Amino acid sequence: MIKIDRDENKEILMESVAYLEKRGFEHIQADVEGYETPKSYHKKDSDVVITPDIVADRAHNRHPVADVVDHA
């Protein structure tokens, strides 16, 4: 999600985080205030940087659970 969309949909992201917490997800990282920002990934042989909106763990597995942002 691009920054403008993220700002407009901040409430939806917060609702999504609350839903994940209720569903037993742990170590939630979200690109919103109050949470650690998920790790960004650099596309190989490119200047493209991708950051998931929300990442969480459940049953010791990491799950990207939302759209991504292209910081190019």
Contacts in CASP RR format, 6 or more apart in sequence:
PFRMAT RR
TARGET T0000
AUTHOR 0000-0000-0000
METHOD contacts of the structure
MODEL  1
MIKIDRDENKEILMESVAYLEKRGFEHIQADVEGYETPKSYHKKDSDVVI
TPDIVADRAHNRHPVADVVDHA
1 9 0 8 1.000
1 53 0 8 1.000
1 66 0 8 1.000
1 67 0 8 1.000
1 68 0 8 1.000
1 69 0 8 1.000
2 69 0 8 1.000
2 70 0 8 1.000
3 69 0 8 1.000
6 13 0 8 1.000
6 31 0 8 1.000
6 32 0 8 1.000
6 53 0 8 1.000
6 69 0 8 1.000
10 32 0 8 1.000
13 30 0 8 1.000
13 31 0 8 1.000
13 32 0 8 1.000
13 53 0 8 1.000
13 54 0 8 1.000
13 66 0 8 1.000
14 32 0 8 1.000
16 30 0 8 1.000
16 54 0 8 1.000
16 65 0 8 1.000
16 66 0 8 1.000
17 28 0 8 1.000
17 30 0 8 1.000
17 32 0 8 1.000
17 35 0 8 1.000
17 54 0 8 1.000
20 28 0 8 1.000
20 54 0 8 1.000
20 56 0 8 1.000
20 65 0 8 1.000
21 28 0 8 1.000
23 58 0 8 1.000
24 58 0 8 1.000
25 56 0 8 1.000
25 57 0 8 1.000
25 58 0 8 1.000
25 63 0 8 1.000
25 65 0 8 1.000
26 56 0 8 1.000
26 57 0 8 1.000
26 58 0 8 1.000
27 56 0 8 1.000
27 57 0 8 1.000
28 35 0 8 1.000
28 54 0 8 1.000
28 55 0 8 1.000
28 56 0 8 1.000
29 35 0 8 1.000
29 36 0 8 1.000
29 37 0 8 1.000
29 38 0 8 1.000
29 39 0 8 1.000
29 54 0 8 1.000
29 55 0 8 1.000
29 56 0 8 1.000
30 37 0 8 1.000
30 38 0 8 1.000
30 53 0 8 1.000
30 54 0 8 1.000
30 55 0 8 1.000
30 66 0 8 1.000
31 37 0 8 1.000
31 38 0 8 1.000
31 51 0 8 1.000
31 52 0 8 1.000
31 53 0 8 1.000
31 54 0 8 1.000
31 69 0 8 1.000
37 51 0 8 1.000
38 51 0 8 1.000
38 52 0 8 1.000
38 53 0 8 1.000
38 54 0 8 1.000
38 55 0 8 1.000
38 64 0 8 1.000
39 51 0 8 1.000
39 55 0 8 1.000
40 49 0 8 1.000
40 50 0 8 1.000
40 51 0 8 1.000
40 71 0 8 1.000
41 49 0 8 1.000
41 50 0 8 1.000
41 51 0 8 1.000
42 48 0 8 1.000
42 49 0 8 1.000
42 50 0 8 1.000
43 49 0 8 1.000
43 50 0 8 1.000
46 72 0 8 1.000
47 72 0 8 1.000
48 70 0 8 1.000
48 71 0 8 1.000
48 72 0 8 1.000
49 70 0 8 1.000
49 71 0 8 1.000
49 72 0 8 1.000
50 68 0 8 1.000
50 69 0 8 1.000
50 70 0 8 1.000
50 71 0 8 1.000
51 68 0 8 1.000
51 69 0 8 1.000
51 71 0 8 1.000
52 64 0 8 1.000
52 65 0 8 1.000
52 66 0 8 1.000
52 67 0 8 1.000
52 68 0 8 1.000
52 69 0 8 1.000
53 66 0 8 1.000
53 67 0 8 1.000
53 68 0 8 1.000
53 69 0 8 1.000
54 64 0 8 1.000
54 65 0 8 1.000
54 66 0 8 1.000
55 62 0 8 1.000
55 63 0 8 1.000
55 64 0 8 1.000
55 65 0 8 1.000
56 62 0 8 1.000
56 63 0 8 1.000
56 65 0 8 1.000
57 63 0 8 1.000
END
